Amino acid sequence: MAPPKLDTSFRPDVEGLRALAVFAVILFHYSNGRTAGFVGVDIFFVISGFLITRIIAREIVAGQFHFSAFYARRARRIIPALVAVVLFTVAGGLVLLSPPALVLLGKQAISALFGVSNVYFWLTSGYFSREAHSEPLLHTWSLGVEEQFYLLWPMALLLLHRIWGLWGKPALLVIGLFIALSFGSIRILTGDYETFAFFMLPTRAWQLATGGLLVFLPSLHGHRWPGVLKAAGLLFILAAILLIEPDASYPGFSALLPTVGAALLIWPSDRRTYVADLLSIRPLRYFGKISYSLYLWHWPPLVLLLTWSQSASLSLVQSIFLFLFAWAMAQLSWRFVEQPFRRKSTGNSKVLVTSAGVVCVVALIPLGFVLSDGAPARISEAGRELSKKLDREEADDQSVFCDFKEVIESDAECARFSKNEEHVLVMGDSHADHLVWAIKDAFPAVKVSTLIRSGCRPIVASVGRKNCVEMYDAFFRDVLPDHRFDAIVLSARWRNGQYENLEPTVAALGAYADRLVVLGQTVEYDHPLPELLLASYLPRRSSDIQDFMSRWSEIKKIDEHMARSLSDIPVEYYSVIEAVCPDDNCTLFSPSGYPLTWDYGHFNASGARLVVERLQSKGFHLP
């Protein structure tokens, strides 16, 4: 099929849509997660797919596409502003971060510079995790997805053009099939591989390819349909921002809302619409113009500010200050970094070689952080000794995480149900997991089995995370009726309104255990406890740990309410808070000298042993 005339004219409405996308992301981060503005990245993916594919298609059809020219343009567009932000961030980290945190920042910076941030964060973190607010370059994951996509996309389009022509029906069917397969992989991976599904190219490529597909579709025609569809697109995006819950299972089917919404807004039309005119207003176009720099600059200052203040969230004044700072830096970056490099007329090969050289040289700075173990000479000897204990390895080696599938299909420790020994089952989330090995050490004669999954509180409920509901439904239906336990222990990160189903849970479990034990919520800190303990050795506002326990009153109320509500039913309740903080005086170190927790509230092995010993002194015993 002969290609139609390809419209490559400037789209002011698409530039305005960029502003909407970046504002959504900023609102999500600066409002402490009160909206689902993270879908702004989904919108960016569709915009990018459309604009870049339009350029590639134009050059392919004209016989002018060259890989060197394409990647030189990408380098001019991406690298200068990214390098500026990385340099700012590592400079701030050198002043504000502890040695272990600076090592992590060094790894993030190297990953960002080489376009593999998404891989790094897939392996080490989670976008919605509590630790995300201590990751200064977390937002660069989306750049990694884009650059990996554009390593493959031009080659795919060239191949399709040579076989069928880009506007041929077979080529469009292949692109459509690719979109369907990529989107379908979300269904397979979301649940057991949630972090991979969020960060990695296979489950994000469909959004970029959707934008690309729009280039080859006929323009919207008619008097009414263009306006109706674009209005629907705007409503889809607003609904996504306001209604989608920040959740580890994203992107799921809910990702269709921002993606389809963006596609409808971008889909070329043969007539003007009110929505396109709205997106084309001058203020939106201005922020759309600087959106790349604004996206880059909005996040690192937030993380550095929270690190300096050791706060868990932003105040309104802080949010306003951060936005003004990010706006100013974005304007300066666009004017003095982005534009000069994009306009500079240099040979493609020279641009690529220079860009690679700059990236490698700049990467030496964060590499130095990693190789020096975080530049520990910045702090005193006492601080250096403490920083050596900020090692999560001890906790990781003790983990017994398993899901229900593993329980019934493998020989894992959590699967060995025995009817011939004193037998205890521990159920819960990661706040059960961190106590299991200490329980085994304290009661060596007892056979301990586990049913543990991160984020899955041990309650009977018809709503909640899909994988949790399915796991407990299957356990109650298929396994529990065939077993009898000497004791069942329930432990979790109990939250307001999420422990009210404990009574029906206890009733359901009562027939299968001689004793039921509930362990209460533990203390939580606004930042990892080891980081807080280093505060006195770094330029921080305060070194009083209790200044950084913003949930203390809430957790105390939860503990007291659980103790009262469970006192009238056949269950033993033990307060973990009282074990950690007797008389509200919280223990910070285990007898071995390690901070009691390795993060905001998960005990390391020595900390867990201390807590279990104190629970034993209060009467806790097994079986």
Secondary structure, 3 states (H helix, E strand, C coil): CCCCCCCCCCCHHHHHHHHHHHHHHHHHHHCCCCCCHHHHHHHHHHHHHHHHHHHHHHHHHCCCCCHHHHHHHHHHHHHHHHHHHHHHHHHHHHHHCCHHHHHHHHHHHHHHHCCCHHHHHHHHCCCCCHHHHHCCCHHHHHHHHHHHHHHHHHHHHHHHHHHCCCCCHHHHHHHHHHHHHHHHHHHHHCCCCHHHHHHCHHHCHHHHHHHHHHCCCCCECCCCHHHHHHHHHHHHHHHHHHHCCCCCCCCCHHHHHHHHHHHHHHCCECCCCHHHHHHCCHHHHHHHHCHHHHHHHHCHHHHHHHHHHCCCCCCHHHHHHHHHHHHHHHHHHHHHHHHHHHHCCCCHHHHHHHHHHHHHHHHHHHHHHHHCCCCHHHCCHHHHHHHCCCCCHHHHCCCCCCCHHHHHHCCCHHHCCCCCCCEEEEEECHHHHHHHHHHHHHCCCCEEEEEECCCCCCCCCCCCCHHHHHHHHHHHHHHHHHCCEEEEEEECCCCCCCCCCHHHHHHHHHHHEEEEEEECCCCCCCCCHHHHHCHHHCCCCCCCHHHHCCCHHHHHHHHHHHHHHCCCCCCEEECHHHHHCHHHCCCCECCCCCECECCCCCECHHHHHHHHHHHHHCCCCCC
